[in-house]
Amino acid sequence: MLDHVEPCPCGSGAAFRACCEQIINGNRDSHSAAELLRARYSAFATGAIDFIISTTHTRTRREVDPASIREWSETSIWHGLHILDSKVVDEDTTQISFEAHFTQNGKDVQHRETSIFERDHDRWMFVTGTEIKKPTVR
């Protein structure tokens, strides 16, 4: 886990302790789907795999492979998160497109994804994500 005074991995500019750590540790719930996305990114960056699992909706949680997530988290150097687009579908559903930057096995990666978040019993949860493929250059 990060030192509490280090900048939060989510890129907010706030100290980790004043930002995503509060959500990851369960001291408060995320107020929006975007805030949950940022906390989940920070959880990947800090190895908080239990948070990743617990914030995946129960409908799709069986698809989560904790060992693979842990390996990805621990073998990557996390560089930043950029939210590309956020669309409120309805009161309880938000779609967010983002780009996560990390290095794994010496290779710089820009993972682009569109994710669906739903509010379940007043808590935002990650439902599913689809990788955004780069368009073919013609």
C-alpha positions as CSV (number, residue, x, y, z in Angstrom):
1,M,0.0,0.0,0.0
2,L,1.1,3.6,-0.6
3,D,2.3,5.9,2.0
4,H,-0.7,7.9,3.1
5,V,0.7,11.3,2.1
6,E,1.8,10.2,-1.4
7,P,-0.4,11.5,-4.3
8,C,-3.3,9.2,-5.1
9,P,-2.7,6.9,-8.1
10,C,-6.1,8.0,-9.6
11,G,-4.5,11.4,-10.6
12,S,-6.8,13.6,-8.6
13,G,-3.8,15.5,-7.2
14,A,-5.0,14.8,-3.6
15,A,-3.0,12.7,-1.1
16,F,-4.0,9.1,-1.2
17,R,-5.3,9.2,2.4
18,A,-7.7,12.0,1.5
19,C,-8.8,10.4,-1.7
20,C,-9.2,6.8,-2.8
21,E,-7.8,5.3,0.4
22,Q,-11.0,6.3,2.2
23,I,-13.1,4.4,-0.3
24,I,-10.8,1.4,-0.6
25,N,-10.6,0.9,3.2
26,G,-14.4,1.1,3.5
27,N,-14.5,4.4,5.5
28,R,-16.9,5.8,2.9
29,D,-18.8,4.8,-0.2
30,S,-18.0,6.3,-3.6
31,H,-20.4,9.2,-4.4
32,S,-20.4,8.5,-8.2
33,A,-19.5,5.9,-10.7
34,A,-16.4,8.0,-11.7
35,E,-15.2,8.1,-8.1
36,L,-15.6,4.3,-7.9
37,L,-13.7,3.9,-11.2
38,R,-10.8,6.0,-9.7
39,A,-10.8,4.0,-6.5
40,R,-10.7,0.7,-8.5
41,Y,-7.7,2.0,-10.5
42,S,-6.0,3.0,-7.2
43,A,-6.8,-0.5,-5.9
44,F,-5.1,-2.1,-8.8
45,A,-2.1,0.2,-8.3
46,T,-1.9,-0.5,-4.6
47,G,-2.7,-4.3,-4.7
48,A,-6.1,-3.9,-2.9
49,I,-7.6,-6.9,-4.7
50,D,-10.3,-7.6,-2.2
51,F,-11.7,-4.1,-3.0
52,I,-11.7,-4.9,-6.8
53,I,-13.7,-8.1,-6.1
54,S,-16.1,-6.5,-3.5
55,T,-17.0,-3.6,-5.9
56,T,-17.8,-5.9,-8.8
57,H,-21.6,-6.4,-9.1
58,T,-22.8,-9.8,-7.8
59,R,-24.2,-10.5,-11.3
60,T,-20.8,-10.5,-12.8
61,R,-18.5,-11.3,-9.9
62,R,-18.2,-15.0,-10.8
63,E,-16.3,-13.8,-13.9
64,V,-13.5,-12.3,-11.7
65,D,-10.3,-14.3,-11.4
66,P,-8.6,-13.1,-8.2
67,A,-5.3,-14.8,-9.0
68,S,-5.0,-13.1,-12.4
69,I,-6.0,-9.7,-11.0
70,R,-3.4,-10.0,-8.2
71,E,-0.7,-11.0,-10.7
72,W,-1.6,-8.1,-13.1
73,S,-1.6,-5.7,-10.1
74,E,1.7,-6.8,-8.7
75,T,3.6,-7.2,-12.0
76,S,2.6,-3.8,-13.3
77,I,3.9,-0.3,-12.7
78,W,0.8,2.0,-12.7
79,H,1.3,5.4,-14.4
80,G,-2.1,7.0,-14.5
81,L,-5.8,7.1,-15.4
82,H,-7.6,9.3,-17.8
83,I,-11.4,9.4,-18.1
84,L,-12.3,9.9,-21.8
85,D,-16.1,10.1,-21.5
86,S,-18.9,9.6,-19.0
87,K,-22.5,9.1,-19.9
88,V,-25.4,8.9,-17.4
89,V,-27.7,6.2,-18.8
90,D,-30.3,6.6,-16.1
91,E,-30.4,7.4,-12.4
92,D,-28.7,4.1,-11.5
93,T,-26.5,3.4,-14.5
94,T,-23.4,5.2,-15.8
95,Q,-21.1,4.3,-18.7
96,I,-17.5,5.5,-18.5
97,S,-14.8,5.3,-21.1
98,F,-11.2,5.6,-19.8
99,E,-7.6,4.9,-20.5
100,A,-5.3,3.3,-17.9
101,H,-1.5,3.6,-18.4
102,F,0.8,1.0,-17.0
103,T,4.0,-0.9,-17.7
104,Q,4.1,-4.6,-17.6
105,N,7.1,-6.8,-18.5
106,G,8.9,-3.7,-19.7
107,K,6.2,-2.8,-22.2
108,D,4.2,0.4,-21.9
109,V,0.4,-0.3,-22.2
110,Q,-2.5,2.0,-22.8
111,H,-5.6,0.0,-21.9
112,R,-8.8,1.7,-23.2
113,E,-12.1,0.5,-21.9
114,T,-15.8,1.4,-21.7
115,S,-17.3,0.2,-18.4
116,I,-20.8,0.0,-17.0
117,F,-21.4,0.9,-13.4
118,E,-24.8,0.4,-11.6
119,R,-26.0,1.6,-8.3
120,D,-27.1,-1.4,-6.2
121,H,-28.7,-0.7,-2.8
122,D,-27.3,2.9,-2.9
123,R,-23.7,1.6,-3.7
124,W,-22.0,2.1,-7.0
125,M,-20.7,-1.2,-8.4
126,F,-18.7,-2.2,-11.5
127,V,-20.7,-4.4,-13.8
128,T,-18.7,-5.1,-16.9
129,G,-16.1,-3.5,-19.3
130,T,-15.4,-3.8,-23.0
131,E,-12.0,-3.0,-24.4
132,I,-11.9,-0.1,-26.9
133,K,-10.0,-1.2,-29.9
134,K,-8.0,1.4,-31.7
135,P,-9.5,2.2,-35.1
136,T,-7.9,0.8,-38.2
137,V,-5.8,3.4,-40.0
138,R,-6.7,3.7,-43.7
